[in-house]
């Protein structure tokens, strides 16, 4: 008897929420926050914000995530990008 490959037999453990972010089923934890914690080797501190460098909310690769110490620092990065590249790029990457 042939076994099915894992990629087709496993159900996805994530889903995409209304805002376009991947979440872990059951816990509903945001995947990018989980990945950032694995990258840092610790839980995120209260107030820390995980930023998608390429603005693709579903690209949760280590190299695409940056952790800001606060929402203020995160917003400032978007403001600088908007000034340099335009507002649309700053928030959508397009």
N, C-alpha and C positions, 0 to 999 in steps of 0.2 A: 504494500500500500504506500502510495506517495504522500509525503507530508506537504502541506501548504507552506509557502514561505511566510516568515514572520510579518513581512510588510503587508501582506494581504489578509492574513488571518487575525491580526491584532486590531482592536478598535482603538481609535485615537483617544489619547488621554487628555486632549486639549480641545478647546472650542474658541471661536472668534466672537468677542462680545460686540455690542452695538457700536462701540467707538472704534472698532477695528483692531483691538489688542487681543492676543492669544491669552487664554486663561486655562489653568489646570482644572479639569473636571473634578467635582466633589469639593475641593477646597476653594475653588474660584480664584486662586492666587494668580496674579499676573505673571506670565512666563518670563518676561524680561526682568522682573524683579528677582525671580528665583534664580535665573542665570547669573545675574549680577552678584547675588549672594555666593553662588558657587565660585565665581571668578575671584571675589574678594576673600573667600574662605571664612566668612562671617555673615551674620544677619545684617540687613540694612538698619541703620540707626533711624529713629524717628526724624522725619523731615527730609531725609535724603531722597533725591529724585533721580531716577534712571532715565537717561536720554538716549534715543536712537540717533546715532551720528548721521546716518543716511536718510533719516526721517521715515523709513519704512517700518511701520509698527509691527510687522510680522517677521522682520529680520532680527532675530534674537541671538545672533552669533556674538561670541566674546568680544571680537574686535569692533563690533558695531555699537557696543554699549559703553556709556560713560556715566559715572555716578557723580552728581552734583551734591554738595553739602546742604543745599536748600533750594526751595522753589525760586527764591530771589536770584540766586546764581544761575539757575537754569533759564529763567526768563531773560536775564541779562545776555546770555549766550545767544538766544533767539533774536534779541534786539540788535546785537552786533551783526549777526548774519543778515538780518533784514536790511540794515543800513548798507551792508557790503554787496549783497546779492539780490535784494528785493524781498518783500514780505512773503510772497507766495512760496519762494524757495525756502525761506527760513522755517516754515511750518510743514511744507509738503515734500520738499526736496526736488520739486519740479520747476 
